[in-house]
Amino acid sequence: MTCISLMPLEEYLRRSAQGRSPSLQIPYLQRCFPSKNANMSTVRIVVTSNAEQYRVVDFTSANDGASIRQRIYSKLNIPSDRQPRFQIYQSDVGSYALGDALSDGELLDLYQSHGDSSGSLKFFVSAHPNRPSSTYDDPSLAQPHTRGRRLYIRT
């Protein structure tokens, strides 16, 4: 929480004109604002590997893009030995990749600039930017994962 003390402009000008210091020894008005970190206690990212089923990944903090990438792969049950085949792309509901594959630095930048508690930031994870990975690419994706949260979209 950040607090500041305010003095009415008229009082400030009067003190300045009299040669007195306009310092705020006795605050006239105090305003407090929550810090940015207090508002951003949880960031939710929505991820998909097929543009039909979505999963929510909760973060309380992320210090680097590699940890974000690892959490996304983990949420989608992509085994560590197959992760090098996959890329993460910015996306939107019902879409595949919107642009090029994201580096760890770009993931962190997007997380910090667009991540929020309502899941506005969305990613598509696949070995191919224009289609979902097939079971041929990754047999572990053949069985849908039923645990976790589901995203419901109002129409």
Buried (B, 14 or more C-beta within 10 A) or exposed (E): EEEEEEBEEEEBEEBEEEEEEEEBEEEEEEEEEEEEEEEBEEBBBBBBBBBEBBBBBEBEEBEEBEBBBBBBBEBBBBEEEBBEEBBBBBBEEEEBBEEEEBEBEBBBEBBEEEBEEEBEBBBBBBBBBEEBBBEEBBEEBEEEEEEEBEBEEEE
